[in-house]
């Protein structure tokens, strides 16, 4: 067990031997790519991962959420949710300043490994700066670039960073690789530096790219620059431009590269040795895999450090106790052997301890008779046993046997202590495992398109979707309404639109009534406990997306023309259900009957009672009780997201018809 622990500890330590860093050209690709994918997104939440990493949850009313990891290692879109490892000192300030603000711009500073993220809204603007070199840094500034908060203060010769000062970037490289000309590269011809080293240092490129440029140019990477020709310089320039274009423009064949010591991800294949290559679908995915592994392994090391110290101390103690037992056993055995030897001499007629035969026999056993300050002793190795020289040999032999037994008794005491140490060690080692397993991450499930909205399946198996707010009301009418659908609205201001998604099946009254029920319950009626309202449904062509001439329609509103088909809703009841879909578990909310039919378990709620977060916690607890913690991995946010706006209370809970399937 001790050996296996040492091996696992080494794995954790080894994982930190090499930390991949972003190149400037890779950061340019990331800033361009992330900018496109987060256009018009705003910050809905920020999570602290560790002291150097934050996770931004970005939301768009009509598109799937985006999770953006922002770390001192770099920034990347992630499909993984890492549980918090330690406190990030910037988290509280960033939440205070950035929540609900739009991410309006992401840009790289020149060719440097520095990114600016601009967040705007509500007449405010903030800039987060990520410095992805050295130890890295995350800096929050206002629009005048005054530093409001940062991970690390800096005071060096060329710049000073601390709260209250204006942000100053480090001096830029002499050559901006994105604006480089062939003339810039011709300076290599006067350098005595090896070619690859000059390329890397001058253009700010890591060794992997500098070596690839030499390979593409068919030039020895170790040859000094002043041995090159103008034609060589031209080839190098063309190779540099090709690599920049491929990396920045996304012409990628991304691979993860691993050997015994190092791990890296290449956006393009570098070199000819492909034995360590693992293909990934994108450079972003490769970064997500490796950087997340680094964060998790670092977290395991942090969490287990104090336990590791205890384990090491106990291992040393156990080693000392094992050694002590061995020493005492050896002493006891030697003393017993000497006693036997003396006893055997009695049968030969020897009667005195001072007889020459006794002295010779003791010598053979590594023992001797000594006198110290008038006291006679038998010295066996470093053990001295007091004897009476006038006593008979059997008496002296018995004295030695007694000492041997006394030593053996000490072994029992030490072994008892050793067993206690082993139990403590086993307990501490189990704590190491617990600490390691507490640092986890989960793959974020790719959501179905309809999960952006309110949704449920009717008792007839037909999908119903509804708006959450004015933006999603607009989205479902403009983007998802089709010829055979039915459109629902409650007869009250402050109602969502619901759509029954019909693919030419016969629509039964049950489905119409259930969707009408959901439309009323998710309206203002729930918050104000207004019973006895009507909902109505119309055909898609009756919904006019433009206001009549000279009139104005608020966002999320539409004109309904023609006859409306009314349905009276007498009760306000909704059910929240745990739905199994393939290997995933989803939370759905709708009328009680279809939720019971399509769920593993459910709770039924009515207006008034607890706030949304509190009722969400209660529902999750109920689900875990009924399903042996199946809902444990689902976040409280997922429960809150399906609930109607306003207070609620639970009136019933139970297993659904899908339980046990």
VEXPALUM-916342 format. One record per residue (C-alpha): y, z, x; residue in one letter. Coordinates in steps of 0.001 Angstrom, whole numbers, padded with zeros to 6 digits, always signed. Layout:
N
YZXA ...
This chain:
661
+000000+000000+000000X +002392+000911+002813X +001681-002415+004518X +002328-004440+001366X +005648-002661+000905X +006759-003545+004418X +005949-007194+003812X +007967-007350+000591X +010893-005640+002291X +010864-008257+005030X +010978-011022+002460X +014133-009543+000993X +015740-009197+004386X +014666-012669+005475X +016214-014248+002391X +019637-013219+003661X +019164-014629+007162X +020641-017949+006090X +023329-018283+003455X +024154-021830+002456X +027842-022739+002407X +029581-025566+000601X +031091-028474+002501X +034568-029703+001572X +033219-033028+000277X +030686-031163-001876X +033445-028986-003323X +035418-032127-004228X +032449-033387-006243X +032042-030000-007946X +035707-029662-008922X +035740-033205-010343X +032451-032743-012198X +033244-029297-013597X +036712-030470-014691X +035159-033172-016861X +032559-030846-018358X +035030-028064-019225X +037916-030114-020649X +039568-028199-023522X +037258-025195-023070X +038647-021658-023236X +037407-018347-021803X +035399-016447-024416X +034033-013814-022025X +033723-012869-018351X +030778-010952-016894X +030584-009114-013578X +027441-010079-011652X +027975-008397-008307X +030906-007436-006090X +031405-011082-005098X +030384-013046-008203X +031673-013445-011765X +030293-015421-014693X +032750-017156-017036X +031545-017990-020538X +033574-021003-021645X +033673-021990-025308X +034604-025136-027186X +034687-025284-030996X +032637-028498-031126X +030592-028485-027915X +027937-026205-026387X +029135-023210-024380X +029386-023639-020613X +028567-020850-018154X +030586-021172-014944X +029603-019012-011976X +032536-018181-009720X +031509-016572-006449X +032677-016233-002874X +029876-018761-002136X +031336-021406-004470X +031595-022367-008116X +028957-024100-010199X +027778-024544-013772X +024716-022397-014292X +021777-022406-016649X +020833-018874-015620X +022059-015518-016873X +021867-012879-014115X +021940-009264-015246X +024752-007184-013733X +023855-005913-010267X +026975-003964-009341X +030596-003519-010424X +033085-006290-009641X +036512-004752-009148X +038315-007834-010529X +036441-007931-013843X +038700-005657-015908X +041872-007396-014728X +040481-010896-015286X +039324-010033-018795X +042749-008612-019585X +044604-011709-018373X +042267-014663-019028X +040322-014106-022260X +041143-016794-024868X +043081-018880-022325X +042145-022521-021753X +040829-023730-018419X +043405-026477-017990X +042907-027612-014411X +040451-027360-011505X +041541-028759-008176X +040611-028610-004525X +043245-027944-001883X +043162-030990+000387X +039740-031186+001983X +039542-027407+002386X +036867-025195+000890X +039418-023750-001519X +039612-024313-005287X +042400-023511-007749X +041466-022869-011394X +044434-022831-013774X +044190-020980-017110X +046913-021489-019730X +047811-020449-023260X +049949-018098-025360X +052917-018867-023061X +050968-017531-020080X +049522-019168-016990X +047276-017737-014311X +045566-019267-011299X +042307-018066-009767X +041804-019137-006169X +038357-019298-004657X +038092-019363-000874X +034550-020415+000020X +034518-019890+003784X +033843-016889+006022X +033283-013842+003825X +034934-015678+000936X +037589-014382-001441X +038645-014494-005094X +042376-014189-005751X +044273-013954-009062X +047844-015267-009063X +050550-015864-011636X +052122-019305-012022X +054574-018537-009191X +051510-017935-006965X +052276-014245-006613X +049045-012341-005935X +048117-010023-008824X +044641-008993-007659X +042102-010023-005007X +038714-009048-003627X +039768-008630+000006X +043191-008088+001545X +043771-010086+004743X +046188-009490+007613X +045696-011978+010456X +047980-013909+012767X +048571-016942+010562X +048656-015330+007109X +048662-012130+005091X +047112-011670+001642X +047717-008605-000475X +048878-007737-003981X +052569-008565-004474X +052762-011266-001803X +052889-015007-002407X +049547-016691-001755X +049429-018602+001519X +046468-020900+002262X +045051-021066+005788X +046268-023852+008097X +044612-027156+007135X +042418-029197+009461X +044325-031782+011444X +042462-034599+009664X +042058-034672+005884X +038724-036411+005474X +039778-037926+002138X +042849-039597+003700X +041205-040425+007033X +041883-043798+008671X +039920-045634+011310X +042721-044890+013772X +042142-041151+013224X +038514-041616+014223X +039331-043595+017354X +040547-040346+018932X +036867-039581+019550X +036930-042197+022328X +039005-039876+024513X +036935-036747+023867X +034344-035286+026248X +032762-033420+023322X +029324-034525+021994X +029759-037022+019163X +028195-034983+016356X +030108-031867+017389X +033411-033785+017438X +032739-035269+013987X +031850-031892+012524X +034773-030036+014033X +037433-032715+013459X +036418-033683+009909X +035335-030241+008765X +031756-031346+008125X +028628-029224+008614X +026043-030265+011194X +023727-031845+008596X +026374-034467+007718X +027575-034996+011296X +023999-035699+012433X +023435-038061+009484X +026623-039994+010339X +025329-040485+013885X +021929-041577+012567X +023525-044084+010173X +025706-045400+013024X +022659-045590+015355X +024473-043445+017934X +023009-040589+019965X +024572-037453+018478X +024629-035742+021890X +026483-038486+023768X +030109-037630+024574X +032838-039428+022671X +034384-041010+025764X +031170-042980+026275X +031520-044706+022893X +033027-048126+022242X +035553-049268+019642X +032650-050836+017759X +030884-047441+017746X +034031-045808+016333X +034126-048426+013575X +030475-047761+012700X +031166-044021+012546X +034162-044617+010269X +032092-046760+007892X +029298-044177+007814X +031782-041381+007072X +033326-043376+004221X +029881-044128+002764X +028813-040474+002819X +032121-039313+001324X +031865-041883-001461X +028238-041052-002273X +028810-037290-002332X +032157-037258-004166X +031347-039984-006694X +027992-038465-007592X +025724-041172-006162X +023152-038490-005568X +019472-038102-004844X +019653-034326-004802X +016971-032353-002964X +016318-028745-002053X +015329-028356+001586X +013347-025303+002654X +011530-024246+005787X +010433-020863+007138X +013993-019656+007791X +016550-021825+006000X +017229-023101+002498X +019783-025733+001558X +020518-028307-001114X +021604-031839-000244X +023408-034054-002764X +022030-037033-000822X +018943-037266+001360X +019803-036655+005008X +017507-037749+007815X +013983-039116+007628X +011969-035888+007510X +011064-035475+003844X +008193-032997+004191X +010423-030075+003186X +012224-031923+000359X +011923-030895-003297X +013640-033222-005737X +015996-031734-008326X +017690-033476-011220X +021202-032892-009855X +023155-031328-007021X +024497-028780-009533X +020946-027754-010481X +020014-027366-006817X +023057-025154-006191X +022222-023117-009261X +018679-022515-008031X +019551-021558-004443X +022757-019632-005077X +021154-017685-007942X +018193-016844-005682X +020638-015579-003053X +022475-013399-005590X +019231-011991-006993X +017656-011264-003590X +020881-009660-002398X +020886-007559-005564X +017321-006439-004955X +018288-005367-001455X +021269-003406-002806X +019247-001719-005529X +016377-000766-003211X +018388+000323-000149X +018443+004066-000958X +014807+003989-002100X +013856+002100+001075X +015420+004882+003148X +013313+007498+001356X +010204+005349+001797X +010853+004981+005534X +011290+008746+005932X +008059+009416+004027X +006200+006759+006043X +007296+008484+009273X +006285+011880+007891X +002894+010518+006828X +002374+009026+010275X +003197+012372+011919X +000814+014247+009595X -001994+011757+010251X -001425+012129+013979X -001391+015950+013696X -004719+015920+011835X -006247+013760+014546X -004978+016036+017319X -006168+019214+015624X -009580+017677+014864X -009965+016755+018507X -008979+020260+019640X -011365+021918+017181X -014204+019656+018309X -013571+020319+022023X -013441+024095+021510X -016731+023969+019556X -018343+021879+022311X -017268+024414+024955X -018669+027225+022799X -022011+025411+022500X -022152+024813+026252X -021554+028495+027013X -024123+029533+024412X -026740+027218+025947X -026353+028922+029346X -027569+032239+027918X -031111+030853+027636X -030917+030040+031345X -030366+033697+032220X -026593+033451+032762X -024821+036580+031550X -021259+036511+033034X -018368+034233+032221X -017538+034234+035934X -020928+032836+036911X -020636+029600+038924X -022802+027780+036389X -020320+028691+033636X -017397+027561+035773X -019134+024222+036469X -020020+023708+032805X -016418+024438+031766X -015159+021919+034321X -017408+019254+032848X -015882+019992+029427X -012311+019738+030803X -011857+023495+030550X -011242+026312+033014X -010915+030093+033248X -007403+031311+034071X -005665+034608+034502X -002021+034895+033502X -000291+038243+033975X -003618+040036+033996X -004829+038325+030797X -008008+036222+030999X -007906+032866+029186X -010092+029833+028698X -007824+026772+028875X -009126+023722+026982X -006633+020859+027409X -003333+022516+026410X -004995+025164+024224X -005303+028683+025766X -007817+031115+024204X -007708+034811+025183X -011101+036335+026154X -012519+039568+027511X -014118+038682+030878X -016424+041690+030583X -017786+040600+027214X -021196+038968+026947X -021482+035172+026852X -022625+035183+023185X -019516+037246+022314X -017241+034828+024193X -019032+031858+022624X -018536+033432+019180X -014842+033916+019989X -014546+030218+020771X -016424+029205+017592X -013996+031361+015571X -011030+029574+017196X -012610+026207+016427X -012967+027208+012762X -009365+028428+012693X -008211+025047+013986X -010367+023295+011365X -008750+025426+008644X -005352+024180+009819X -006613+020635+009255X -007209+021454+005580X -003600+022656+005214X -002205+019555+006935X -004400+017264+004808X -003089+018980+001682X +000467+018309+002849X -000508+014730+003669X -001827+014147+000131X +001481+015421-001265X +003356+013046+001038X +001137+010136-000049X +001873+010875-003710X +005599+011038-003014X +005379+007772-001080X +003464+006091-003886X +006093+007243-006377X +008957+006028-004191X +007249+002673-003651X +006848+002270-007406X +010590+002938-007649X +011152+000083-005197X +009276-002216-007556X +011219-000913-010552X +014513-001409-008704X +013548-004941-007693X +012396-005848-011195X +015667-004532-012651X +017438-007429-010908X +016457-010364-013039X +017806-013568-014427X +016785-015628-017398X +016984-019341-018063X +019555-020056-020718X +017905-021836-023582X +019256-025265-024416X +020487-024803-027945X +019957-027128-030886X +023094-028996-031929X +023284-027160-035273X +023399-023720-033589X +027093-024335-032900X +027586-023748-036620X +026232-021439-039299X +022771-022674-040163X +019521-021980-041960X +016649-023890-043530X +016379-023723-047317X +013177-022741-049136X +012499-026482-049435X +012760-026916-045661X +016146-028669-045663X +018725-027896-042946X +022061-026438-044056X +025017-026151-041679X +028367-024460-042253X +031686-024009-040493X +032661-020816-038697X +036379-021506-038562X +038894-024315-039109X +037768-026183-035975X +034076-026161-036856X +034909-026961-040510X +036632-030072-039216X +033748-030887-036878X +030971-030766-039475X +032913-032958-041925X +034124-035497-039375X +031030-035641-037155X +027955-034598-039127X +028393-035671-042730X +026109-038573-043693X +025551-040740-046742X +022867-038704-048522X +024228-035239-047678X +025815-032816-050134X +029060-030998-049307X +029675-027419-050506X +032795-025243-050792X +033484-021935-052532X +036076-021773-055273X +038348-019602-053140X +040861-020075-050343X +039204-019064-047063X +035822-020712-047600X +033735-022635-045076X +032353-026073-045785X +028560-026227-045875X +026504-029406-045690X +023000-029918-046977X +021479-032408-044506X +019460-034746-046733X +017227-037496-045363X +016527-039166-048724X +014218-036392-049913X +014493-035287-053508X +016890-032364-053572X +015579-029494-055635X +017837-027078-057520X +016556-024259-055290X +018193-025744-052196X +021453-026450-054039X +021628-022866-055301X +020787-021376-051896X +023482-023307-050080X +026030-022490-052789X +025058-018817-052349X +025577-019033-048553X +028944-020784-048998X +030298-017931-051140X +028857-015188-048925X +030382-016633-045753X +033784-016998-047424X +036575-014442-047728X +034604-013022-050656X +032367-011028-048263X +035182-009280-046451X +036880-008346-049711X +033638-007716-051704X +034650-010186-054425X +031666-010672-056747X +031093-013321-059404X +032627-016342-057632X +031615-019986-057983X +030794-022583-055373X +030644-026317-055942X +029077-029336-054315X +030182-032969-054109X +029025-036236-052604X +030274-037209-049106X +032485-040010-050412X +034432-037479-052511X +035667-035750-049347X +038864-037389-048134X +039705-036720-044501X +043366-037676-044721X +046113-036059-046788X +047748-038076-049609X +050860-039943-048573X +053736-037582-047903X +051539-034471-047851X +050093-032297-045077X +046603-030831-044721X +046076-027681-042639X +043435-027867-039913X +039946-027555-041378X +041079-028621-044873X +040130-031774-046798X +040932-033312-050166X +038129-033315-052769X +038307-036054-055389X +036294-036499-058563X +033853-034254-060387X +032706-030984-058847X +029280-029523-059541X +029724-025765-059941X +027167-023034-059230X +027865-019429-060237X +026969-016843-057601X +026598-013361-059064X +025551-011408-055960X +026670-011060-052357X +023531-010720-050258X +022556-012306-046963X +019477-011980-044800X +019358-012099-041013X +016030-013384-039709X +014208-013775-036402X +012947-017359-036323X +010299-018570-033841X +010895-022136-032725X +008325-023373-030201X +008488-020773-027391X +011987-019573-028331X +013340-016995-030765X +016490-017779-032773X +018647-015717-035104X +019463-017267-038483X +021475-015938-041412X +021416-017177-044995X +020284-016304-048525X +017404-013786-048595X +014653-015996-049992X +014681-018848-047422X +015216-016413-044527X +012192-014345-045612X +010142-017525-045888X +011075-018929-042453X +011268-015748-040358X +009000-013366-038476X +011081-010436-039677X +014340-009956-041548X +016975-007510-042768X +019073-007924-045895X +022744-006955-045770X +025518-006460-048320X +029299-006100-047916X +030990-002853-046717X +029731-000355-044178X +029674-000902-040398X +031718-003264-038262X +030056-006464-037032X +029063-005190-033573X +027606-001957-034978X +025591-003708-037673X +024397-006243-035067X +023040-003367-032924X +021267-001874-035933X +019686-005220-036841X +018468-005763-033290X +016952-002267-033283X +015157-002996-036562X +013791-006279-035207X +012491-004596-032050X +010749-001916-034115X +009017-004528-036261X +008039-006937-033465X +007257-004799-030399X +010580-005602-028706X +010438-009390-029174X +014211-009382-029793X +014934-007372-026635X +015974-010443-024647X +018456-011560-027326X +022043-010448-026743X +024132-008528-029255X +026538-011501-029205X +023795-013690-030696X +023439-011290-033623X +027196-010946-034115X +027582-014716-034090X +025460-015218-037245X +027019-012402-039304X +029645-012958-042018X +033190-011850-041154X +033723-008281-042330X +031807-005010-042618X +028172-004891-043757X +025294-002495-044357X +021505-002911-044364X +019741-002566-047713X +016246-003785-046829X +014114-004812-043862X +010604-006190-043490X +008246-008769-042033X +008773-012401-043017X +006192-014948-044063X +005970-016300-040487X +004865-012926-039063X +001546-013202-037221X +001600-016984-036931X 
